[in-house]
Amino acid sequence: MFFTGVRELRLNTSEILKKTDQGEQVLITYRGKPRAIIQGITEDDLEDFILLNHPQFKARLEQSLKQALEGQVTNLDKLIAQTKEEIDQSHHQTHQED
């Protein structure tokens, strides 16, 4: 992991982004304290990243973990499909309102 301050990020953005292209994560600090992490992402990884960071999907994963600990099992492929369907429906409704 590479550490850099906000000022250095502003001055050397291209060089820092090259580090993420090489697989490094970059921890951004502000006044010596951690503020953000930059990591590389490909077009192929984008959909997974969005899905895994979607609040509804996270809530369902937490619910599934709780159920698993109680002995109930939730199929992950089914959970992913349901969440994608809900996201698609949400996007469709949003675009209809525009």
N, C-alpha and C positions, 0 to 999 in steps of 0.2 A: 504494500500500500504506500502511496506517495502522499506526502503532506504538503500543502501550500496555503498561503494566506490569500485573502481577498485581493489585496493589492497586486500580488504576483499573478493571480488568475487574470486580473484585468489587463496586465501588461503582457502576459505570455499565454494567452488563451489557446492559440494554435498549438504551441508546444505541449501544453498540458493535455489537450484533447488527443494528441498523438500518443500519449501514454495510455489513454483509455483504449485506443485502437490496438495497442500491444497487450491488452488484457489487464492492465493495472487499474485499480480503483484509486481515486484521488479524493483525499479528505480535505475539505476546505475549512480553514479556520478564520475566525474573526476575533481580533484582539486576544489571540492565543487559545480561544475556546472553539471546539468543533461546531460547525454550522451546517455542513452539507457534505454529501458524498456524490461524486460524479463517477459513473461507470459507463463503459461502452455498451452499445446495444445495436443489434442488427435489425434489418427489416423483418427477418424471420422471427426474431424474439419479441417484437413489439406487441403483437396480439397477446402473447402469454403474459408479458409485463403488465399490460392494461388490465387483463382479466384478474391476475393475482393481486392487483392493488385496488380492485373495485370493492367498495364498501359492502355491497350485498354478497359478493363472493367470499370476502373475509368473514363476514358474519356466519355464512353457511359453513365455512370450514371450521369455525369455532364450535358451532352447533354439532357438526359431525364428530369433532374430537370429544366433546362432552358425551355424545351418544355412544361412541366407541368405548370410552372409559366405563360406561354403564353397561357395556356388553351388546349394545345395538350397533349394527354396521350400516354405513351409507356407502353406496357405490360412487367412487370419485368421478368416473366417466359420466354417470348420470347427473351428478351435481354440476359438472362443467357444462354439459349440454343444456341443462335447465337454466343456468345463469346466462349463458350466451343467448338463449332464446329470449330471456327477460330483457337483456341489454338491447337486443335487436328490436324488440317490441317498443322499448323506451325510446330508442333512436327514431323509429318509425313514427311514433306519436309526436315526438318533438318536431320532426320535419313537417308533419302535417299541420302543426300549429303555426309554422312560419309563413 
